[in-house]
Amino acid sequence: MANPVYELLLTTDPLEGSREIVDPGAGAVVEFWGVVRELEDGREIEGIEYEANTIMAKHQLEKIAKRAASDFAVNLIVIHHRIGFVRTSESSLWMRVAARHRAEAFAASQWIVDELKKTVPIWKKPRFKVETRRRASPSEPATAK
């Protein structure tokens, strides 16, 4: 692939990897799925609300993709990030990086995720699960369920 190919997407839809986005010249393809875990700061959550400055986020993603292609000799970069509410165990980020060799594909993938977290204006706000309190009788103290 002479010129790197980029696909950058911010969406409210659930993420799905695509087998159609391939690079026939690649010897290595690395995929990364960022998944919302069940605990945030030691507390159980329902999910995370992601907000973004969409115009700036797309601009920063493009800068990251171009730099990764240049610095790591990457041929293909796909970055899909969800915005809106993402439930626990659902994906908030899907990324595919293709290069001629695995070292470049792995290094570029890690660098892209690190840069994305540092520079792309996407903010997350966890939605914590609310503890329910149970009372056996009016004289008994409430206990967490």
Chimera marker file (.cmm) of the C-alpha trace (Angstrom):
<marker_set name="trace">
<marker id="1" x="0.000" y="0.000" z="0.000" r="1" g="1" b="0" radius="0.5"/>
<marker id="2" x="1.786" y="3.150" z="-1.197" r="1" g="1" b="0" radius="0.5"/>
<marker id="3" x="-0.289" y="5.687" z="0.723" r="1" g="1" b="0" radius="0.5"/>
<marker id="4" x="-1.539" y="4.992" z="4.230" r="1" g="1" b="0" radius="0.5"/>
<marker id="5" x="-5.281" y="4.527" z="4.620" r="1" g="1" b="0" radius="0.5"/>
<marker id="6" x="-7.125" y="6.015" z="7.584" r="1" g="1" b="0" radius="0.5"/>
<marker id="7" x="-10.656" y="5.460" z="8.800" r="1" g="1" b="0" radius="0.5"/>
<marker id="8" x="-11.607" y="7.610" z="11.780" r="1" g="1" b="0" radius="0.5"/>
<marker id="9" x="-15.065" y="7.520" z="13.318" r="1" g="1" b="0" radius="0.5"/>
<marker id="10" x="-16.878" y="8.920" z="16.341" r="1" g="1" b="0" radius="0.5"/>
<marker id="11" x="-20.258" y="7.251" z="16.744" r="1" g="1" b="0" radius="0.5"/>
<marker id="12" x="-23.075" y="6.623" z="19.193" r="1" g="1" b="0" radius="0.5"/>
<marker id="13" x="-23.652" y="3.182" z="17.647" r="1" g="1" b="0" radius="0.5"/>
<marker id="14" x="-22.221" y="-0.031" z="19.135" r="1" g="1" b="0" radius="0.5"/>
<marker id="15" x="-18.810" y="-0.834" z="17.672" r="1" g="1" b="0" radius="0.5"/>
<marker id="16" x="-18.271" y="-3.727" z="15.306" r="1" g="1" b="0" radius="0.5"/>
<marker id="17" x="-14.969" y="-4.720" z="13.815" r="1" g="1" b="0" radius="0.5"/>
<marker id="18" x="-14.909" y="-4.986" z="10.049" r="1" g="1" b="0" radius="0.5"/>
<marker id="19" x="-13.177" y="-7.704" z="8.065" r="1" g="1" b="0" radius="0.5"/>
<marker id="20" x="-13.568" y="-5.528" z="4.966" r="1" g="1" b="0" radius="0.5"/>
<marker id="21" x="-10.932" y="-3.047" z="6.113" r="1" g="1" b="0" radius="0.5"/>
<marker id="22" x="-7.748" y="-4.885" z="5.156" r="1" g="1" b="0" radius="0.5"/>
<marker id="23" x="-4.310" y="-4.233" z="3.730" r="1" g="1" b="0" radius="0.5"/>
<marker id="24" x="-3.124" y="-6.962" z="1.352" r="1" g="1" b="0" radius="0.5"/>
<marker id="25" x="0.496" y="-5.839" z="1.787" r="1" g="1" b="0" radius="0.5"/>
<marker id="26" x="0.445" y="-6.191" z="5.562" r="1" g="1" b="0" radius="0.5"/>
<marker id="27" x="2.346" y="-8.930" z="7.335" r="1" g="1" b="0" radius="0.5"/>
<marker id="28" x="0.807" y="-7.885" z="10.662" r="1" g="1" b="0" radius="0.5"/>
<marker id="29" x="-2.626" y="-6.652" z="11.683" r="1" g="1" b="0" radius="0.5"/>
<marker id="30" x="-3.209" y="-5.648" z="15.289" r="1" g="1" b="0" radius="0.5"/>
<marker id="31" x="-6.694" y="-5.042" z="16.650" r="1" g="1" b="0" radius="0.5"/>
<marker id="32" x="-7.468" y="-3.410" z="19.958" r="1" g="1" b="0" radius="0.5"/>
<marker id="33" x="-10.799" y="-3.325" z="21.763" r="1" g="1" b="0" radius="0.5"/>
<marker id="34" x="-11.181" y="-0.920" z="24.673" r="1" g="1" b="0" radius="0.5"/>
<marker id="35" x="-13.949" y="-2.293" z="26.897" r="1" g="1" b="0" radius="0.5"/>
<marker id="36" x="-15.749" y="-0.582" z="29.776" r="1" g="1" b="0" radius="0.5"/>
<marker id="37" x="-14.851" y="-2.518" z="32.915" r="1" g="1" b="0" radius="0.5"/>
<marker id="38" x="-17.204" y="-2.959" z="35.860" r="1" g="1" b="0" radius="0.5"/>
<marker id="39" x="-15.207" y="-0.986" z="38.443" r="1" g="1" b="0" radius="0.5"/>
<marker id="40" x="-14.121" y="2.645" z="38.428" r="1" g="1" b="0" radius="0.5"/>
<marker id="41" x="-12.178" y="3.940" z="41.435" r="1" g="1" b="0" radius="0.5"/>
<marker id="42" x="-13.089" y="0.715" z="43.255" r="1" g="1" b="0" radius="0.5"/>
<marker id="43" x="-16.844" y="1.277" z="42.803" r="1" g="1" b="0" radius="0.5"/>
<marker id="44" x="-19.224" y="-0.697" z="40.623" r="1" g="1" b="0" radius="0.5"/>
<marker id="45" x="-20.517" y="1.160" z="37.556" r="1" g="1" b="0" radius="0.5"/>
<marker id="46" x="-23.341" y="0.721" z="35.039" r="1" g="1" b="0" radius="0.5"/>
<marker id="47" x="-21.225" y="2.232" z="32.293" r="1" g="1" b="0" radius="0.5"/>
<marker id="48" x="-19.523" y="5.399" z="31.129" r="1" g="1" b="0" radius="0.5"/>
<marker id="49" x="-20.917" y="8.499" z="29.452" r="1" g="1" b="0" radius="0.5"/>
<marker id="50" x="-18.453" y="9.715" z="26.798" r="1" g="1" b="0" radius="0.5"/>
<marker id="51" x="-18.599" y="13.302" z="25.564" r="1" g="1" b="0" radius="0.5"/>
<marker id="52" x="-16.447" y="14.818" z="22.849" r="1" g="1" b="0" radius="0.5"/>
<marker id="53" x="-15.663" y="18.045" z="21.105" r="1" g="1" b="0" radius="0.5"/>
<marker id="54" x="-16.382" y="16.282" z="17.828" r="1" g="1" b="0" radius="0.5"/>
<marker id="55" x="-14.598" y="18.669" z="15.481" r="1" g="1" b="0" radius="0.5"/>
<marker id="56" x="-11.439" y="18.818" z="17.588" r="1" g="1" b="0" radius="0.5"/>
<marker id="57" x="-11.556" y="15.085" z="18.347" r="1" g="1" b="0" radius="0.5"/>
<marker id="58" x="-11.624" y="14.233" z="14.638" r="1" g="1" b="0" radius="0.5"/>
<marker id="59" x="-8.808" y="16.700" z="13.978" r="1" g="1" b="0" radius="0.5"/>
<marker id="60" x="-6.643" y="15.173" z="16.739" r="1" g="1" b="0" radius="0.5"/>
<marker id="61" x="-7.396" y="11.613" z="15.583" r="1" g="1" b="0" radius="0.5"/>
<marker id="62" x="-6.265" y="12.552" z="12.078" r="1" g="1" b="0" radius="0.5"/>
<marker id="63" x="-3.029" y="14.067" z="13.408" r="1" g="1" b="0" radius="0.5"/>
<marker id="64" x="-2.377" y="10.921" z="15.454" r="1" g="1" b="0" radius="0.5"/>
<marker id="65" x="-3.055" y="8.635" z="12.474" r="1" g="1" b="0" radius="0.5"/>
<marker id="66" x="-0.770" y="10.616" z="10.148" r="1" g="1" b="0" radius="0.5"/>
<marker id="67" x="2.045" y="10.692" z="12.680" r="1" g="1" b="0" radius="0.5"/>
<marker id="68" x="1.717" y="6.962" z="13.414" r="1" g="1" b="0" radius="0.5"/>
<marker id="69" x="1.814" y="6.170" z="9.704" r="1" g="1" b="0" radius="0.5"/>
<marker id="70" x="4.956" y="8.233" z="9.322" r="1" g="1" b="0" radius="0.5"/>
<marker id="71" x="6.801" y="7.261" z="12.520" r="1" g="1" b="0" radius="0.5"/>
<marker id="72" x="5.966" y="3.537" z="12.507" r="1" g="1" b="0" radius="0.5"/>
<marker id="73" x="5.675" y="2.746" z="8.771" r="1" g="1" b="0" radius="0.5"/>
<marker id="74" x="2.022" y="1.795" z="9.197" r="1" g="1" b="0" radius="0.5"/>
<marker id="75" x="-0.145" y="1.279" z="6.105" r="1" g="1" b="0" radius="0.5"/>
<marker id="76" x="-3.628" y="1.186" z="7.626" r="1" g="1" b="0" radius="0.5"/>
<marker id="77" x="-5.129" y="2.793" z="10.717" r="1" g="1" b="0" radius="0.5"/>
<marker id="78" x="-8.753" y="2.426" z="11.743" r="1" g="1" b="0" radius="0.5"/>
<marker id="79" x="-9.983" y="4.135" z="14.900" r="1" g="1" b="0" radius="0.5"/>
<marker id="80" x="-13.634" y="3.976" z="15.950" r="1" g="1" b="0" radius="0.5"/>
<marker id="81" x="-14.595" y="5.576" z="19.281" r="1" g="1" b="0" radius="0.5"/>
<marker id="82" x="-18.036" y="5.603" z="20.817" r="1" g="1" b="0" radius="0.5"/>
<marker id="83" x="-19.568" y="8.654" z="22.374" r="1" g="1" b="0" radius="0.5"/>
<marker id="84" x="-22.695" y="8.697" z="24.499" r="1" g="1" b="0" radius="0.5"/>
<marker id="85" x="-23.465" y="6.076" z="27.130" r="1" g="1" b="0" radius="0.5"/>
<marker id="86" x="-21.501" y="2.812" z="26.899" r="1" g="1" b="0" radius="0.5"/>
<marker id="87" x="-22.527" y="0.017" z="29.264" r="1" g="1" b="0" radius="0.5"/>
<marker id="88" x="-20.135" y="-2.157" z="31.236" r="1" g="1" b="0" radius="0.5"/>
<marker id="89" x="-18.577" y="-4.891" z="29.056" r="1" g="1" b="0" radius="0.5"/>
<marker id="90" x="-19.331" y="-2.981" z="25.845" r="1" g="1" b="0" radius="0.5"/>
<marker id="91" x="-16.576" y="-1.529" z="23.667" r="1" g="1" b="0" radius="0.5"/>
<marker id="92" x="-15.805" y="2.172" z="23.669" r="1" g="1" b="0" radius="0.5"/>
<marker id="93" x="-12.838" y="1.903" z="21.282" r="1" g="1" b="0" radius="0.5"/>
<marker id="94" x="-11.998" y="-0.343" z="18.336" r="1" g="1" b="0" radius="0.5"/>
<marker id="95" x="-8.756" y="0.075" z="16.479" r="1" g="1" b="0" radius="0.5"/>
<marker id="96" x="-6.971" y="-1.799" z="13.695" r="1" g="1" b="0" radius="0.5"/>
<marker id="97" x="-3.384" y="-1.139" z="12.657" r="1" g="1" b="0" radius="0.5"/>
<marker id="98" x="-1.691" y="-2.870" z="9.736" r="1" g="1" b="0" radius="0.5"/>
<marker id="99" x="1.994" y="-2.796" z="8.839" r="1" g="1" b="0" radius="0.5"/>
<marker id="100" x="4.493" y="-4.914" z="6.929" r="1" g="1" b="0" radius="0.5"/>
<marker id="101" x="5.966" y="-6.207" z="10.208" r="1" g="1" b="0" radius="0.5"/>
<marker id="102" x="4.561" y="-7.001" z="13.655" r="1" g="1" b="0" radius="0.5"/>
<marker id="103" x="6.964" y="-4.798" z="15.641" r="1" g="1" b="0" radius="0.5"/>
<marker id="104" x="5.707" y="-1.663" z="13.878" r="1" g="1" b="0" radius="0.5"/>
<marker id="105" x="2.059" y="-2.719" z="14.156" r="1" g="1" b="0" radius="0.5"/>
<marker id="106" x="2.309" y="-3.394" z="17.914" r="1" g="1" b="0" radius="0.5"/>
<marker id="107" x="4.363" y="-0.267" z="18.661" r="1" g="1" b="0" radius="0.5"/>
<marker id="108" x="2.054" y="1.952" z="16.622" r="1" g="1" b="0" radius="0.5"/>
<marker id="109" x="-1.042" y="0.487" z="18.294" r="1" g="1" b="0" radius="0.5"/>
<marker id="110" x="0.219" y="1.213" z="21.779" r="1" g="1" b="0" radius="0.5"/>
<marker id="111" x="1.397" y="4.688" z="20.817" r="1" g="1" b="0" radius="0.5"/>
<marker id="112" x="-1.955" y="5.530" z="19.189" r="1" g="1" b="0" radius="0.5"/>
<marker id="113" x="-3.973" y="4.530" z="22.270" r="1" g="1" b="0" radius="0.5"/>
<marker id="114" x="-1.619" y="6.451" z="24.582" r="1" g="1" b="0" radius="0.5"/>
<marker id="115" x="-1.788" y="9.571" z="22.383" r="1" g="1" b="0" radius="0.5"/>
<marker id="116" x="-5.546" y="9.299" z="22.021" r="1" g="1" b="0" radius="0.5"/>
<marker id="117" x="-5.972" y="9.315" z="25.806" r="1" g="1" b="0" radius="0.5"/>
<marker id="118" x="-3.581" y="12.286" z="26.171" r="1" g="1" b="0" radius="0.5"/>
<marker id="119" x="-4.664" y="14.564" z="23.336" r="1" g="1" b="0" radius="0.5"/>
<marker id="120" x="-8.125" y="13.780" z="21.958" r="1" g="1" b="0" radius="0.5"/>
<marker id="121" x="-10.908" y="15.808" z="23.618" r="1" g="1" b="0" radius="0.5"/>
<marker id="122" x="-13.089" y="12.899" z="24.667" r="1" g="1" b="0" radius="0.5"/>
<marker id="123" x="-14.188" y="12.979" z="28.296" r="1" g="1" b="0" radius="0.5"/>
<marker id="124" x="-15.645" y="10.160" z="30.315" r="1" g="1" b="0" radius="0.5"/>
<marker id="125" x="-18.012" y="10.257" z="33.263" r="1" g="1" b="0" radius="0.5"/>
<marker id="126" x="-18.775" y="6.945" z="34.970" r="1" g="1" b="0" radius="0.5"/>
<marker id="127" x="-22.354" y="6.217" z="35.985" r="1" g="1" b="0" radius="0.5"/>
<marker id="128" x="-22.067" y="4.501" z="39.356" r="1" g="1" b="0" radius="0.5"/>
<marker id="129" x="-24.536" y="1.840" z="40.462" r="1" g="1" b="0" radius="0.5"/>
<marker id="130" x="-26.771" y="3.049" z="43.250" r="1" g="1" b="0" radius="0.5"/>
<marker id="131" x="-26.726" y="0.914" z="46.367" r="1" g="1" b="0" radius="0.5"/>
<marker id="132" x="-30.157" y="-0.071" z="47.558" r="1" g="1" b="0" radius="0.5"/>
<marker id="133" x="-30.795" y="-0.088" z="51.283" r="1" g="1" b="0" radius="0.5"/>
<marker id="134" x="-32.996" y="-2.702" z="52.936" r="1" g="1" b="0" radius="0.5"/>
<marker id="135" x="-34.777" y="-2.321" z="56.249" r="1" g="1" b="0" radius="0.5"/>
<marker id="136" x="-36.263" y="-5.349" z="57.958" r="1" g="1" b="0" radius="0.5"/>
<marker id="137" x="-38.271" y="-3.120" z="60.299" r="1" g="1" b="0" radius="0.5"/>
<marker id="138" x="-38.373" y="0.581" z="61.256" r="1" g="1" b="0" radius="0.5"/>
<marker id="139" x="-36.242" y="-0.088" z="64.352" r="1" g="1" b="0" radius="0.5"/>
<marker id="140" x="-33.535" y="-2.031" z="62.474" r="1" g="1" b="0" radius="0.5"/>
<marker id="141" x="-30.643" y="-0.196" z="60.757" r="1" g="1" b="0" radius="0.5"/>
<marker id="142" x="-30.527" y="-0.214" z="56.957" r="1" g="1" b="0" radius="0.5"/>
<marker id="143" x="-28.105" y="-2.630" z="55.292" r="1" g="1" b="0" radius="0.5"/>
<marker id="144" x="-26.657" y="-2.498" z="51.817" r="1" g="1" b="0" radius="0.5"/>
<marker id="145" x="-27.984" y="-5.116" z="49.444" r="1" g="1" b="0" radius="0.5"/>
<link id1="1" id2="2" r="1" g="1" b="0" radius="0.2"/>
<link id1="2" id2="3" r="1" g="1" b="0" radius="0.2"/>
<link id1="3" id2="4" r="1" g="1" b="0" radius="0.2"/>
<link id1="4" id2="5" r="1" g="1" b="0" radius="0.2"/>
<link id1="5" id2="6" r="1" g="1" b="0" radius="0.2"/>
<link id1="6" id2="7" r="1" g="1" b="0" radius="0.2"/>
<link id1="7" id2="8" r="1" g="1" b="0" radius="0.2"/>
<link id1="8" id2="9" r="1" g="1" b="0" radius="0.2"/>
<link id1="9" id2="10" r="1" g="1" b="0" radius="0.2"/>
<link id1="10" id2="11" r="1" g="1" b="0" radius="0.2"/>
<link id1="11" id2="12" r="1" g="1" b="0" radius="0.2"/>
<link id1="12" id2="13" r="1" g="1" b="0" radius="0.2"/>
<link id1="13" id2="14" r="1" g="1" b="0" radius="0.2"/>
<link id1="14" id2="15" r="1" g="1" b="0" radius="0.2"/>
<link id1="15" id2="16" r="1" g="1" b="0" radius="0.2"/>
<link id1="16" id2="17" r="1" g="1" b="0" radius="0.2"/>
<link id1="17" id2="18" r="1" g="1" b="0" radius="0.2"/>
<link id1="18" id2="19" r="1" g="1" b="0" radius="0.2"/>
<link id1="19" id2="20" r="1" g="1" b="0" radius="0.2"/>
<link id1="20" id2="21" r="1" g="1" b="0" radius="0.2"/>
<link id1="21" id2="22" r="1" g="1" b="0" radius="0.2"/>
<link id1="22" id2="23" r="1" g="1" b="0" radius="0.2"/>
<link id1="23" id2="24" r="1" g="1" b="0" radius="0.2"/>
<link id1="24" id2="25" r="1" g="1" b="0" radius="0.2"/>
<link id1="25" id2="26" r="1" g="1" b="0" radius="0.2"/>
<link id1="26" id2="27" r="1" g="1" b="0" radius="0.2"/>
<link id1="27" id2="28" r="1" g="1" b="0" radius="0.2"/>
<link id1="28" id2="29" r="1" g="1" b="0" radius="0.2"/>
<link id1="29" id2="30" r="1" g="1" b="0" radius="0.2"/>
<link id1="30" id2="31" r="1" g="1" b="0" radius="0.2"/>
<link id1="31" id2="32" r="1" g="1" b="0" radius="0.2"/>
<link id1="32" id2="33" r="1" g="1" b="0" radius="0.2"/>
<link id1="33" id2="34" r="1" g="1" b="0" radius="0.2"/>
<link id1="34" id2="35" r="1" g="1" b="0" radius="0.2"/>
<link id1="35" id2="36" r="1" g="1" b="0" radius="0.2"/>
<link id1="36" id2="37" r="1" g="1" b="0" radius="0.2"/>
<link id1="37" id2="38" r="1" g="1" b="0" radius="0.2"/>
<link id1="38" id2="39" r="1" g="1" b="0" radius="0.2"/>
<link id1="39" id2="40" r="1" g="1" b="0" radius="0.2"/>
<link id1="40" id2="41" r="1" g="1" b="0" radius="0.2"/>
<link id1="41" id2="42" r="1" g="1" b="0" radius="0.2"/>
<link id1="42" id2="43" r="1" g="1" b="0" radius="0.2"/>
<link id1="43" id2="44" r="1" g="1" b="0" radius="0.2"/>
<link id1="44" id2="45" r="1" g="1" b="0" radius="0.2"/>
<link id1="45" id2="46" r="1" g="1" b="0" radius="0.2"/>
<link id1="46" id2="47" r="1" g="1" b="0" radius="0.2"/>
<link id1="47" id2="48" r="1" g="1" b="0" radius="0.2"/>
<link id1="48" id2="49" r="1" g="1" b="0" radius="0.2"/>
<link id1="49" id2="50" r="1" g="1" b="0" radius="0.2"/>
<link id1="50" id2="51" r="1" g="1" b="0" radius="0.2"/>
<link id1="51" id2="52" r="1" g="1" b="0" radius="0.2"/>
<link id1="52" id2="53" r="1" g="1" b="0" radius="0.2"/>
<link id1="53" id2="54" r="1" g="1" b="0" radius="0.2"/>
<link id1="54" id2="55" r="1" g="1" b="0" radius="0.2"/>
<link id1="55" id2="56" r="1" g="1" b="0" radius="0.2"/>
<link id1="56" id2="57" r="1" g="1" b="0" radius="0.2"/>
<link id1="57" id2="58" r="1" g="1" b="0" radius="0.2"/>
<link id1="58" id2="59" r="1" g="1" b="0" radius="0.2"/>
<link id1="59" id2="60" r="1" g="1" b="0" radius="0.2"/>
<link id1="60" id2="61" r="1" g="1" b="0" radius="0.2"/>
<link id1="61" id2="62" r="1" g="1" b="0" radius="0.2"/>
<link id1="62" id2="63" r="1" g="1" b="0" radius="0.2"/>
<link id1="63" id2="64" r="1" g="1" b="0" radius="0.2"/>
<link id1="64" id2="65" r="1" g="1" b="0" radius="0.2"/>
<link id1="65" id2="66" r="1" g="1" b="0" radius="0.2"/>
<link id1="66" id2="67" r="1" g="1" b="0" radius="0.2"/>
<link id1="67" id2="68" r="1" g="1" b="0" radius="0.2"/>
<link id1="68" id2="69" r="1" g="1" b="0" radius="0.2"/>
<link id1="69" id2="70" r="1" g="1" b="0" radius="0.2"/>
<link id1="70" id2="71" r="1" g="1" b="0" radius="0.2"/>
<link id1="71" id2="72" r="1" g="1" b="0" radius="0.2"/>
<link id1="72" id2="73" r="1" g="1" b="0" radius="0.2"/>
<link id1="73" id2="74" r="1" g="1" b="0" radius="0.2"/>
<link id1="74" id2="75" r="1" g="1" b="0" radius="0.2"/>
<link id1="75" id2="76" r="1" g="1" b="0" radius="0.2"/>
<link id1="76" id2="77" r="1" g="1" b="0" radius="0.2"/>
<link id1="77" id2="78" r="1" g="1" b="0" radius="0.2"/>
<link id1="78" id2="79" r="1" g="1" b="0" radius="0.2"/>
<link id1="79" id2="80" r="1" g="1" b="0" radius="0.2"/>
<link id1="80" id2="81" r="1" g="1" b="0" radius="0.2"/>
<link id1="81" id2="82" r="1" g="1" b="0" radius="0.2"/>
<link id1="82" id2="83" r="1" g="1" b="0" radius="0.2"/>
<link id1="83" id2="84" r="1" g="1" b="0" radius="0.2"/>
<link id1="84" id2="85" r="1" g="1" b="0" radius="0.2"/>
<link id1="85" id2="86" r="1" g="1" b="0" radius="0.2"/>
<link id1="86" id2="87" r="1" g="1" b="0" radius="0.2"/>
<link id1="87" id2="88" r="1" g="1" b="0" radius="0.2"/>
<link id1="88" id2="89" r="1" g="1" b="0" radius="0.2"/>
<link id1="89" id2="90" r="1" g="1" b="0" radius="0.2"/>
<link id1="90" id2="91" r="1" g="1" b="0" radius="0.2"/>
<link id1="91" id2="92" r="1" g="1" b="0" radius="0.2"/>
<link id1="92" id2="93" r="1" g="1" b="0" radius="0.2"/>
<link id1="93" id2="94" r="1" g="1" b="0" radius="0.2"/>
<link id1="94" id2="95" r="1" g="1" b="0" radius="0.2"/>
<link id1="95" id2="96" r="1" g="1" b="0" radius="0.2"/>
<link id1="96" id2="97" r="1" g="1" b="0" radius="0.2"/>
<link id1="97" id2="98" r="1" g="1" b="0" radius="0.2"/>
<link id1="98" id2="99" r="1" g="1" b="0" radius="0.2"/>
<link id1="99" id2="100" r="1" g="1" b="0" radius="0.2"/>
<link id1="100" id2="101" r="1" g="1" b="0" radius="0.2"/>
<link id1="101" id2="102" r="1" g="1" b="0" radius="0.2"/>
<link id1="102" id2="103" r="1" g="1" b="0" radius="0.2"/>
<link id1="103" id2="104" r="1" g="1" b="0" radius="0.2"/>
<link id1="104" id2="105" r="1" g="1" b="0" radius="0.2"/>
<link id1="105" id2="106" r="1" g="1" b="0" radius="0.2"/>
<link id1="106" id2="107" r="1" g="1" b="0" radius="0.2"/>
<link id1="107" id2="108" r="1" g="1" b="0" radius="0.2"/>
<link id1="108" id2="109" r="1" g="1" b="0" radius="0.2"/>
<link id1="109" id2="110" r="1" g="1" b="0" radius="0.2"/>
<link id1="110" id2="111" r="1" g="1" b="0" radius="0.2"/>
<link id1="111" id2="112" r="1" g="1" b="0" radius="0.2"/>
<link id1="112" id2="113" r="1" g="1" b="0" radius="0.2"/>
<link id1="113" id2="114" r="1" g="1" b="0" radius="0.2"/>
<link id1="114" id2="115" r="1" g="1" b="0" radius="0.2"/>
<link id1="115" id2="116" r="1" g="1" b="0" radius="0.2"/>
<link id1="116" id2="117" r="1" g="1" b="0" radius="0.2"/>
<link id1="117" id2="118" r="1" g="1" b="0" radius="0.2"/>
<link id1="118" id2="119" r="1" g="1" b="0" radius="0.2"/>
<link id1="119" id2="120" r="1" g="1" b="0" radius="0.2"/>
<link id1="120" id2="121" r="1" g="1" b="0" radius="0.2"/>
<link id1="121" id2="122" r="1" g="1" b="0" radius="0.2"/>
<link id1="122" id2="123" r="1" g="1" b="0" radius="0.2"/>
<link id1="123" id2="124" r="1" g="1" b="0" radius="0.2"/>
<link id1="124" id2="125" r="1" g="1" b="0" radius="0.2"/>
<link id1="125" id2="126" r="1" g="1" b="0" radius="0.2"/>
<link id1="126" id2="127" r="1" g="1" b="0" radius="0.2"/>
<link id1="127" id2="128" r="1" g="1" b="0" radius="0.2"/>
<link id1="128" id2="129" r="1" g="1" b="0" radius="0.2"/>
<link id1="129" id2="130" r="1" g="1" b="0" radius="0.2"/>
<link id1="130" id2="131" r="1" g="1" b="0" radius="0.2"/>
<link id1="131" id2="132" r="1" g="1" b="0" radius="0.2"/>
<link id1="132" id2="133" r="1" g="1" b="0" radius="0.2"/>
<link id1="133" id2="134" r="1" g="1" b="0" radius="0.2"/>
<link id1="134" id2="135" r="1" g="1" b="0" radius="0.2"/>
<link id1="135" id2="136" r="1" g="1" b="0" radius="0.2"/>
<link id1="136" id2="137" r="1" g="1" b="0" radius="0.2"/>
<link id1="137" id2="138" r="1" g="1" b="0" radius="0.2"/>
<link id1="138" id2="139" r="1" g="1" b="0" radius="0.2"/>
<link id1="139" id2="140" r="1" g="1" b="0" radius="0.2"/>
<link id1="140" id2="141" r="1" g="1" b="0" radius="0.2"/>
<link id1="141" id2="142" r="1" g="1" b="0" radius="0.2"/>
<link id1="142" id2="143" r="1" g="1" b="0" radius="0.2"/>
<link id1="143" id2="144" r="1" g="1" b="0" radius="0.2"/>
<link id1="144" id2="145" r="1" g="1" b="0" radius="0.2"/>
</marker_set>
